[in-house]
């Protein structure tokens, strides 16, 4: 069973998006927890040293409209290990 604990979706500038991602990157690199906040909603996450990292790029076409998306997902449970992956 999957339960959504936090979700936010809104238009933002590319710079603002980069700032959000960089905040998460900084916390992960420092082996620290990070907190997601939107109004009164808040969740703090601690990613273990080894987790599954998924990158997905999608194209959705509806009539003449084409929408592109990229999703970055970090998933973990006790005892998981992973291999090398790079973003260039």
C-alpha contacts under 8 A as a table, 3 or more apart, distances in Angstrom:
res1	aa1	res2	aa2	distance
4	X	7	X	7.09
5	X	43	X	7.73
6	X	41	X	7.37
6	X	42	X	7.49
6	X	43	X	7.05
8	X	38	X	7.39
12	X	16	X	6.12
12	X	17	X	6.48
13	X	16	X	5.17
13	X	17	X	6.32
14	X	17	X	5.08
14	X	18	X	6.16
15	X	18	X	5.04
15	X	19	X	6.18
16	X	19	X	4.99
16	X	20	X	6.39
17	X	20	X	5.22
17	X	21	X	6.30
18	X	21	X	5.08
18	X	22	X	5.91
19	X	22	X	5.04
19	X	23	X	6.19
20	X	23	X	5.23
20	X	24	X	6.62
21	X	24	X	5.24
21	X	25	X	6.18
22	X	25	X	4.85
22	X	26	X	5.98
23	X	26	X	5.20
23	X	27	X	6.36
24	X	27	X	5.19
24	X	28	X	6.12
24	X	34	X	6.68
25	X	28	X	5.12
25	X	29	X	6.01
26	X	29	X	5.20
26	X	30	X	6.17
27	X	30	X	5.11
27	X	31	X	6.15
27	X	32	X	4.98
27	X	33	X	6.38
27	X	34	X	6.15
28	X	31	X	5.04
28	X	32	X	5.95
28	X	33	X	7.39
28	X	47	X	7.32
29	X	32	X	7.65
31	X	49	X	7.80
32	X	46	X	6.80
33	X	44	X	6.61
33	X	45	X	5.43
33	X	46	X	4.40
33	X	47	X	7.05
34	X	44	X	5.57
34	X	45	X	5.52
34	X	46	X	6.72
35	X	42	X	6.81
35	X	43	X	5.54
35	X	44	X	4.11
35	X	45	X	6.26
36	X	42	X	5.54
36	X	43	X	5.37
36	X	44	X	6.35
37	X	40	X	7.28
37	X	41	X	5.67
37	X	42	X	4.36
37	X	43	X	6.70
38	X	41	X	5.18
38	X	42	X	6.46
39	X	42	X	7.84
47	X	50	X	7.86
47	X	51	X	7.20
47	X	76	X	7.38
48	X	51	X	6.39
48	X	76	X	7.35
50	X	76	X	7.62
50	X	80	X	6.55
50	X	81	X	5.46
50	X	82	X	6.47
51	X	74	X	6.53
51	X	75	X	5.81
51	X	76	X	4.79
51	X	77	X	7.55
51	X	80	X	6.44
51	X	81	X	6.47
51	X	82	X	6.59
52	X	73	X	7.99
52	X	74	X	5.66
52	X	75	X	5.02
52	X	76	X	5.98
52	X	80	X	7.70
52	X	81	X	7.55
52	X	82	X	6.27
53	X	72	X	7.35
53	X	73	X	5.76
53	X	74	X	4.72
53	X	75	X	6.50
54	X	71	X	7.89
54	X	72	X	5.89
54	X	73	X	5.05
54	X	74	X	6.47
55	X	70	X	7.14
55	X	71	X	5.69
55	X	72	X	4.81
55	X	73	X	6.46
56	X	70	X	5.63
56	X	71	X	5.14
56	X	72	X	6.74
57	X	68	X	7.40
57	X	69	X	5.68
57	X	70	X	4.42
57	X	71	X	6.45
58	X	68	X	5.76
58	X	69	X	5.27
58	X	70	X	6.45
59	X	66	X	6.79
59	X	67	X	5.73
59	X	68	X	4.58
59	X	69	X	6.55
60	X	66	X	5.69
60	X	67	X	5.11
60	X	68	X	6.39
61	X	64	X	7.15
61	X	65	X	5.81
61	X	66	X	4.51
61	X	67	X	6.41
62	X	65	X	5.31
62	X	66	X	6.46
63	X	66	X	7.94
76	X	80	X	6.86
77	X	80	X	6.20
